[in-house]
Structure formats: C-alpha cells, structure tokens
Amino acid sequence: MFGRSFWGLTSPWSEMERLRREMNRLFASFPTISGARIAPGYPAMNVWMNEEGAVVTAELPGIDPEKLDIAVVENTLTLSGERKPLELAEGDVYHRRERGYGKFTRSFQLPFNVEANNVQAVYEKGVLRITLPRAEADKPRKIAVKAA
C-alpha cells in the first residue's frame, strides 16, 4: 500500500517518510551538549574548571584584540566583537568564501561567581585565553572535624 501507487506515482506517505529521514540526517550533523542538539556558535570556545576558577579559550583568527569586549557579571561571561570582511583589490572575485564576518556575541554562565577584578585575558596566535578566578566566597572550604 505504501510506496508507489497503482499508476506509478509516489504516495504521500512515502514522501513524508523520505522528508523525515532527510530532516533526521540534517539535525544529526549538529553537535550535542548533554543530549540536546545545538547549532555551533562563533567563536568556537572551550571551557575547563578547577577549584580555583575557570579558563576559557576562543578561536578568533584575524580579530583585532583591542576591539574585543569581555564582560563578567557575577557568574556570567560575555564575549563580543566584530570580524571585518577582507577587502579585495579591484577586479578580484571570490572563488570560495567560507569564513563569516560581522558582529558576534557569546554568553554563558559558570557554576560559580567570578572575582571580576582579577580576570585576565591574553590573545596569542588567534586564540583568546580568559582566566576567570572563582570568587573567594564561592571557593570550596575544607571543614576540620574535631574529636569530641
């Protein structure tokens, strides 16, 4: 009953199934975080943490580090800036253009408050490294147990 009809035409059900398979294939190409599908963001960022704080690295080739904005409010880091398009010489035409340009903003929350006055940012070889120290009040404390 499904598939081709008596007259050789495709049934609407098989077309819907084909569309479902194509949509599943498309969404399977996006990365996941904790099982939830997300579209990749710009810039690509890595974050790792320890008891002292967090370190964030962001790939930002071709960006003027003087024009980056980094803001930290309590436990939220926001990175924003703009990548300018490459100016071509008169008569030059792109053969292939994959690198995007324009304004960008990335924000995310850390599981602790940050000591905003001690945040450090270093830009080297197209990679921005942000060190975010944990606020003293949010650092884990070792509690001594006294014998009774």
Secondary structure as GFF3:
##gff-version 3
##sequence-region A 1 148
A	DSSP	alpha_helix	12	28	.	.	.	ID=ss1
A	DSSP	beta_strand	32	33	.	.	.	ID=ss2
A	DSSP	beta_strand	36	37	.	.	.	ID=ss3
A	DSSP	beta_strand	45	50	.	.	.	ID=ss4
A	DSSP	beta_strand	53	59	.	.	.	ID=ss5
A	DSSP	three_ten_helix	65	67	.	.	.	ID=ss6
A	DSSP	beta_strand	69	73	.	.	.	ID=ss7
A	DSSP	beta_strand	76	83	.	.	.	ID=ss8
A	DSSP	beta_strand	102	109	.	.	.	ID=ss9
A	DSSP	three_ten_helix	116	118	.	.	.	ID=ss10
A	DSSP	beta_strand	120	124	.	.	.	ID=ss11
A	DSSP	beta_strand	127	133	.	.	.	ID=ss12
A	DSSP	three_ten_helix	136	138	.	.	.	ID=ss13
###
